[in-house]
Amino acid sequence: MAGSYEFTPKQKIILRILKDGERHHREELLEALTEDGNKKMRPKTLSVHLSSLRKLLRTVGQDIVCEYHARTYYYRQIRLIGD
């Protein structure tokens, strides 16, 4: 995916969760990215990881979308429709 780029461990965790194309609560991603014994990852840090991933995924016709529903954020991986 994305040429010869090697995803970071945190990017791999995000992709593993989102690959099913279903909506996933932001808290689910934050908990998955929090290493044992460490403080929970901040939402801003998650946003930085998602932004980097989105740039890479767009080069191969995919993206991560954010949906706001019932006062909470959800993310899912999608395939983009070509021109």
Summary of the structure (lengths in Angstrom):
residues: 83
radius of gyration: 12.9
end to end distance: 20.1
largest distance: 46.5
contacts: 189
relative contact order: 0.22
helix: 41%
strand: 22%
